[in-house]
Amino acid sequence: MTLGNASTDPLVKVEDIHTYYGKSHTLHGVSLEVGRGEVVGLLGRNGVGKSTTLKAIMGIVRPSQGEVLFEGRPITHLPTHRLARLGIGYVPEDRRIFRLLTVMENLRTGLDRRGVTDARKKQLLEKVYDYFPVLAERRNQAGGTLSGGEQQMLAIARAMMLEPKIILLDEPTEGLMPRMVSQIRQIIDVLHHEGAAILLVEQNVPLTLEASQRIYIMEKGVVRHHAVASKLRVSDAVIHQYLGV
């Protein structure tokens, strides 16, 4: 499946995956791809399978059919921690920070891994603190005492510590004030300019269209539409049809 900036040799390729929660058939043959360094938006109403798609890529939900490829290699049955080591970062909708650990301790969960020198750890921390100065200010503060926006920044920063080739971002602006939404939007641009690919699940349609190169629209566990983001407007009929915007 190629369109616009889609790569003929994608970083991540999802091929005809089906998933179930118990007897509930949630994904019905979902296929999509993300090229190297590309931002791809995944849009749709609540409950259509967007988050499940990210979880299937991340190995949290196991597809009953179909395949997920990373750099051309099948990864469908690899455990989540192996996928993180391969270069897949994940920021879940509920952030999943360690609330009782400090900001620094949360970041160290991504830093303290085999093969990372002390000098490189220092560089990564300095980069994150440069992007998120508030985290530097709160480095000794428990993660659970941060505001919602600060917790989201911490979740993204923790993923960045892994130096991922792609980050799966699930509803990063949900419940945030406009100022924080603007900051998250800026960090998506920063990650993109640094060469990281992003698969973005987001209810904020204008932000998604602005930040992405391509978008997929889902309905009832199926990808219904695929387009170059710059060719779509919030007022377009297809947006109204599937998103009710």
N, C-alpha and C positions, 0 to 999 in steps of 0.2 A: 504494500500500500504506500504509494508515494504521492506527494502533493506539495507544491511550493518548496519549502526548505527541508522537507522530510528527506532523510539520508537514504541512499540505496544500501548502505551498510549501517543500519541503526545501532545505537548503543544498547537500547532495550527494545525488544520486540515481543509483543503479546499476541499469541496466535490461537484464536478460537477457544478461549477458556470458558469453562462452565464451572460454577461453584454452587454448593448447597450449604445452608444452615439447617441441620436436621433434614426434614423433608422439603424445606422451602428452597426452590430453585432460584438463586439470586442473580447469577450471571449466565447469560444465554449466548455463548459464542462470541465473547468480546475479543476484538483484535485492535491493536493500536501499536504505534511505535514512537520512539523518541530518539532523535539524532544526537550526535555528540555536540555538547554545548548549546543545545536547543531548549527553549522554553515552550512547553506544550500545555495548554489548558484543557481540563476535563470538566465540562459543565453538565448540569442537569438538576432537576428538582431533588429535594431530599428523598432518600430511600430508593434511588434508582440503581445503586450499585457502584457509585464512584469510589467511596472509601474501601469497599470490598475489593475493587480492582487494585488499589494500592496495596492492600493487605495480601492479595494473591501474588503480586510481584515480590513483596517482601518476605514471603514464605510463612506469613501468619495464618493465612487461609490457604488450604491446599486445593487446587483445582481438581475436579473429578475427571476432567477431559481438557485437552489442549496443552499448550506449552508456553513457557516464558523463557526467552533467550536474553542473555547479557553478553555483549561483545561476540555474538554468534554462538555462544555456548549455552546448552540447556541448563537451567538452574531451578527448574520447577520443584525438584524434590530436595534441594539443599536447605539446611537449617538456617534460620535467620541470622545467627552470628557469623556464619560463613559468608552470607551475602553482604553483610556490613564490611567484612574484610576485603571482599572483592571490589568495593567502592560504591555501594548503594546506601545512601543515607535516608532516614525516614523520620519525619516530624509528624506524629499522629495528631488527630483532631483534639484529643484531650491532653496533649503536650507530654504527659508522662515524665515530667521532671521528678527528681527525688526531693520531696518536699522537706525532709528533715536534714538533708545535706546542704552545705553552703553552695553558693554559686561556683566557687572555685572547685569544690569537690564534685559537683555535677559535671563541670567541664573536664575534670581529670578522668571521668569514666570513658571519655573518648580519647584522651591524650595518652593514658597509661596502657600502651599496647606495644607489642613486640616490634622492634626495629625502628622506633622513633627516638632519636637522640635527644639529649637534654637541650641542645641548641635549637633543634627543630621544634620542640615543645614550647620553648620560649618564644620563637617566631610566631607560632600559631596562636598563642595566647595574646601576644601583642597585637596581632592582626584583628582578632575578635574584639579585643578591648578598644581598638581604634574604630571599628564599625559600631560597636555597642558600648559607648562610654559609661552608660548607667551600670553595666555589668561590672566594670572595673570599680566603680564606686561602691557596689554592693557585694564585692567578691567574698566577703566574710559573713554575709547575711544568708539565712536559711532560704532555700528556694521557695518554700511554701509561704513566706511572708512578702514575696514580690507581688506587684500588681499583675493583672492578667496580661497586659502588654509586655511587661518585663519578663514574665514567665515564657511568653511566646518567643521573645528574643533569646532567652536562655536555651530553649528547646532547639532553635535554629543554630545557635552558636555551638551547642553540644554536637549536633550533626556535622557542623563544619570542622570540628576537631578531627574527624575521621578522614578528612581530605577526600570526600566522595567524588566520584565521577558523575553521579546523578543524585539529586535530592528529591524525594517524594514528599510534597508539602500538602497536608490535608487541612483545609479550611484555616489557613494561617491568620486571617483577619477577623474570624468569627468573634463577635462580642467586644471588639476593640473600639476605642474612641477614634474619631477621624484622624487625629494627630498620629496615633499609633499605626493606623492603617497606612498612612503616608510613609511612615518609617519602614514598615514591612515591604511596601512596594519598592522603596529604594534599595533594600537589601536584596530583593529578587534581581534587580538590575545589576547590583554588585556581583552577585554570584554568577550571573550570566556573563558579565564582562570578564570574569576570571576563568571562564571556560567550563563551568559546571553546567550540566544539563539539569532541567527541572521539569517534573511532572506535577502540575499545579491543579489541585481540586479546590474550587473556590465558588462561593455563592455571589461574590461581588463581580457581576458580569462586566461592567466597564473596566475594572482593574484587570480582569483576566484577558480581555480583548487587547488592552493596551500593553500588557506585559508579555504576551505570548506571540510566537511566530505562527503556530497553528493551534486549532482547537478541535476537540471532539465533543459531541453532545450525546448524552446518554438518556435513554428512556426505558424504564422497566427492564433493566439488566442487559440492554442492547445498545450498541453504538448506532445512532440514527443519522448523524450528520458529521461530516469532516470537512474543514475549510481552512484556508489561510486567514488568520485572525484579522489582518489589515483590510480584508475585503468585507468584513462584517461590521454592522452597527447595532447598537442596542435596540434600535427601532425596527430592525429587519423582521420580516414575517417569521423566519425560522426560529429566531430568538423568542418571539411571542408564542409560537406554537409549542416549543418544548420547555420553555422556562417561565412563561407567563409574565414576563417583564413588561 
